[in-house]
Amino acid sequence: MIPPEIIQEVIDTAKIEEVVGEVVLLKRRGTNLIGLCPFHNEKTPSFTVSPSKNIFKCFGCGKGGGAVQFIMETQAIGFIEAIKSLAKKYKIELPEIQLSQEDLIAGQKNESLFILNAFAADYYARELLETNRGKSIALSYFKKRGFKDRTIEKFNLGWADIKEREFFDAAIKKGFEQTLIEEAGLSKNRKDFFRNRVIFPIHNPSGKIIAFAGRILDSTAKAPKYLNSPETAIYNKRKSLYGIYQAKSSIRKMDNCYLVEGYTDVISLHQAGIENVVASSGTALTDEQIGLIKRHTENITVLYDGDQAGISAAMRGVDLILAQDLNVKIVALPEGEDPDSSLKNMGVEGFKKFLVERATDFIYFKSKFMMDQIGNDPIKKVTLVNDIVQTIAKIPNPLKRSIYIKE
């Protein structure tokens, strides 16, 4: 147990504006701060933080409380885990608590899933760095992609070997129950879910591991190239962005978020110093993912492959972004290239310059792209104008709409 006086010290030390500010983009309004509520989707901010009272309150959904309650709600953890999280943030030393094997699977289900996923990530990391097959197959793959040791560690990259139940047996030996392992999507019928794949852990905005993605390296295999964890009590694909935990501070600092398609694109750009970048975790872009970005910035730059298929994919998601009143630019990469290959070909400084020079407002980009497709055909031009107007109609801001319509 944590002594009551230590718990009170943590509560008294935690500053609500700092705790909330790691998750929500806050703006000053008088003596308070306002932002978009992280607990429900909204277009007009109704979420208020009062530094003087050290509390938060959403007048839309009704949630409110102090720093501990905010951590409990956003991270889906219990009171003691929230206290530990805040103590770590504010460097308050807690008494050493020894957990038995039974303690690992005790408590709330969500906490147990977080603990299991943390164990799994450590397990896959050891398989990558400490086993012969991990080093010869997976680590060499990451090194060929140019990933440095600190990058591999930063993103908790790992390796799942080919054996059918190696992870399952290790988790059972550690004290986790079969039902929990299967509920987390890490095994099925006592067989490991991820086998013979490099592993990309997926974090929530607070840094807790909520799921995994596995990439097969054998190009001749009939299995899918990527395999993602099934949805669980702590993982919802629609609400998750790969790299958001590592990127959120940079997104706020740069006031812009780069949106890419792949896991390795995110990692490569981070390593090059472009850290305000996320990917949609193998799903089509969703309203919830856009809302997650909107908590940190109102500006999104979409990077997609320069061929027609890549640009068309970019366009499908942008209407959703515009509907949430964000500013959207698009960068079309050279044909046949992705962000990772473009970075390698242009070099870091060349690629950064390319991103700045080629970033084009989406409405203008879409107009030019479609005009290039239709030529001088007047009937197709009418269709184009209707299409563009439908896109502009998604924008909630009437002034912004009127300017685009005029153009």
Disulfide bonds with the S-S distance in Angstrom:
none
